[in-house]
Amino acid sequence: MTSPKVNSKRGASIAAFSSELDGKIECPWCGSMDTVVRSPFGGTVSEVMMQCKACNSGFGWMKWQGIKPSSPSRN
């Protein structure tokens, strides 16, 4: 079985979000930080689809839920 062909523009978009968010968003189900970006957009453009590698659950993370990891914290 062959893998589906990935559009290079889509692949670049996933790579950009992955480098910013992989391992930095907590899974809402088990609390693990072992999470990866599955899609840069979910049901809306403001949602990133994530997957937890620890419990294998998928979840949506709203881009406005907090500061992106590369931004300074709001202490």
C-alpha positions in Angstrom: 0.0 0.0 0.0 1.4 3.4 -0.9 1.1 6.6 1.2 -1.2 9.3 0.0 0.5 12.1 -1.9 0.9 15.1 0.2 0.7 18.5 -1.3 4.0 20.3 -0.7 2.2 23.5 0.4 0.2 21.5 2.9 3.3 19.7 4.1 5.1 23.0 4.6 2.2 24.3 6.6 2.1 21.3 8.9 5.9 21.5 9.3 5.7 25.1 10.4 3.0 24.4 13.0 4.8 21.2 14.1 8.1 23.0 14.8 6.2 25.5 17.0 3.8 23.2 18.8 4.9 19.5 18.9 5.6 18.5 22.5 4.4 21.9 23.8 0.6 21.5 24.1 -0.8 19.4 27.0 -3.2 16.6 26.2 -6.6 17.5 27.8 -7.3 13.7 28.3 -4.2 12.4 30.0 -2.0 15.5 30.7 0.9 14.3 28.6 3.1 16.7 26.7 3.9 14.1 24.1 1.6 15.7 21.5 2.0 16.3 17.7 0.2 18.5 15.1 -2.0 16.4 12.8 -3.4 19.3 10.8 -2.8 23.0 11.0 -6.5 23.7 10.7 -9.5 22.0 12.3 -13.2 22.9 12.0 -12.2 26.5 11.9 -9.0 28.3 10.9 -8.4 29.2 14.6 -8.1 25.5 15.6 -5.1 23.2 15.3 -5.8 19.4 15.3 -3.4 17.7 17.7 -2.8 14.0 18.6 -1.4 12.7 21.9 1.1 10.0 21.4 0.7 8.8 25.0 -3.0 8.0 25.0 -3.6 8.2 21.2 -6.4 10.7 21.6 -7.1 13.4 19.1 -8.1 16.9 20.2 -8.4 20.4 18.9 -6.3 23.3 20.3 -7.6 26.8 19.8 -4.8 29.1 18.6 -6.1 31.8 21.0 -6.1 29.5 24.0 -2.7 30.8 25.1 0.5 32.2 23.8 2.2 30.3 21.1 5.3 28.6 22.5 7.7 31.0 20.7 6.1 34.0 22.3 7.2 35.5 25.6 5.0 34.4 28.6 2.5 36.7 30.3 3.7 36.6 33.8 
